Amino acid sequence: MTHPSEMQTRVIVVGGGAAGMMAALTAAQNGAYVTMLERTGRLGRKLRITGKGRCNVTNDCDTNEFLSNVMTNPRFLYTALNRFSTADTKDFFEAHGVSLKTERGKRVFPVSDHATDIVAALADACRDAGVSIVYERAKALLIEDGALRGVVTTAGEHRADAVIVCTGGKSYPLTGSDGDGYRLAEQAGHTVTALSPSLVPITTDGDLCPSLQGLSLKNVRLTIRSTANGKAAFEDFGEMMFTHFGLTGPMVLSASAHLPDIAPGKYEAVIDLKPALDEKTLDARILSDFDKYKNKDFANALGDLLPQKMIPEIIRLSGIDPHVKVNAVTREQRRSLVALLKGLRVKLRGFRPIEEAIVTRGGVNVREVNPKTMESKCLPGLYFAGEVLDVDAYTGGFNLQIAFSTAVVAGENAAWGGGD
Ligand SMILES: Cc1cc2nc3c(=O)[nH]c(=O)nc-3n(C[C@H](O)[C@H](O)[C@H](O)COP(=O)(O)OP(=O)(O)OC[C@H]3O[C@@H](n4cnc5c(N)ncnc54)[C@H](O)[C@@H]3O)c2cc1C
């Protein structure tokens, strides 16, 4: 292990995730002597599972579009995003040997589809820049006579001139982020806003979802609307899945971010199973299927239209006798079948626990953090970056970009000694 020269600012970065690695690298590149503490035995555990192991590393959009995808405290991020933009993230990874591609919704992924390439690029860059990586858990800040002096870990003390807290949120605690950073912030006098899950699966009432558990639907339209006034709170087209507790999948996770006030029965999901067909065309399609299966029972005539697992449920909800011959199904019955297929309704109950969320909503109060430097307004020398802050965004690569942008600003300012 090398030692700091007398001229060097000593910076401790708490957390070796997306923000931690970027902050440590930036501080080291700006001349600091950097120690990065990571409580699990491995860097970037959460990063490895992002984007289903493919890592949606950023979103190829401009700052204004980016900020419109940030749900909580977008304005706080303005300076950081201008300092280290989505284009900078792309340049960074390309320059570190990770070729990138842009998919639907401007989502950027490594060409290899391997999140591990993103982790390796960051970890290698940290090592090359001389960051010293220590696998210890930060227990507390070391504060003497009201001044920040370093960090106390499970193994002892680490003295420093500046500390950057990059401990992440509270979701997926097995990846190492279980809320330690909030306690460190509170020790420094910060307030932590209410923590809740966002981008999280949704629980439902009734037995439709348990009966359909495991069934994944592609190319359907999902609308979430208020049961009180029918107003749509969310609408999208894409993929979703039924589970034993309710609904999940990309569209459902995105929907959850739009329902901060969810309560049992307050919202319902309306699923259009055939969004490409209007009522008239769908009715014609059903008629042609009925003609094809004219000697069969109704229960045996829906196989071309619906996934096998869904047929018994649709029959049950349609109220049509499964044993009636298809040519005996009345126009009125067909009309209600069409309505059902265009609007399968499920009452929503609430969210799954924060441990199952993609991101944590809430965190270190951004009014107590300087947005130009990421330095604490409560304790000089203390900085924050990433999900520990009270900022969160929709899916699409925005949350990792927030981690990188805030980390670059924190890393530079911690190395330079803060100030505006
Ligand atoms: C399943 C899943 C998929 C996701 N996919 C995407 C995606 O594709 N695109 C996207 O933009 N976002 C995605 N996200 C969100 C994104 O991963 C997070 O927003 C991002 O990782 C936050 O970065 P961070 O560095 O702040 O926290 P983390 O990545 O959680 O890192 C925090 C680190 O701090 C360490 N730590 C915590 N406490 C201590 C302590 N006391 N001492 C030492 N170390 C400590 C932890 O072990 C951890 O390594 C996904 C999240 C999940 C759960």
The ligand as an ORCA input file, in Angstrom:
! r2SCAN-3c Opt
* xyz 0 1
  C     -32.192     -5.287     -9.810
  C     -31.767     -3.867    -10.109
  C     -31.567     -3.461    -11.427
  C     -31.220     -2.148    -11.711
  N     -30.989     -1.805    -13.008
  C     -30.617     -0.526    -13.310
  C     -30.279     -0.163    -14.649
  O     -30.239     -1.007    -15.560
  N     -29.980      1.149    -14.885
  C     -29.964      2.094    -13.894
  O     -29.681      3.262    -14.180
  N     -30.195      1.754    -12.610
  C     -30.505      0.474    -12.298
  N     -30.728      0.129    -10.989
  C     -30.528      1.160     -9.930
  C     -29.018      1.347     -9.687
  O     -28.411      0.083     -9.575
  C     -28.740      2.155     -8.432
  O     -29.467      3.354     -8.475
  C     -27.233      2.451     -8.315
  O     -26.525      1.244     -8.191
  C     -26.930      3.351     -7.137
  O     -25.536      3.470     -7.047
  P     -24.851      3.767     -5.635
  O     -23.381      3.682     -5.868
  O     -25.426      4.971     -5.044
  O     -25.293      2.544     -4.707
  P     -24.906      0.999     -4.809
  O     -24.647      0.628     -6.213
  O     -25.959      0.292     -4.063
  O     -23.546      0.892     -4.032
  C     -23.437      1.116     -2.643
  C     -22.212      0.383     -2.141
  O     -21.925      0.823     -0.830
  C     -21.538     -0.295     -0.043
  N     -21.795      0.038      1.356
  C     -22.995      0.283      1.946
  N     -22.819      0.572      3.245
  C     -21.483      0.517      3.485
  C     -20.675      0.710      4.653
  N     -21.220      1.023      5.841
  N     -19.329      0.572      4.536
  C     -18.754      0.224      3.352
  N     -19.476      0.021      2.222
  C     -20.818      0.174      2.285
  C     -22.430     -1.411     -0.570
  O     -21.904     -2.674     -0.255
  C     -22.414     -1.119     -2.064
  O     -21.354     -1.761     -2.726
  C     -31.056     -1.200    -10.665
  C     -31.228     -1.605     -9.343
  C     -31.568     -2.924     -9.057
  C     -31.754     -3.345     -7.625
*
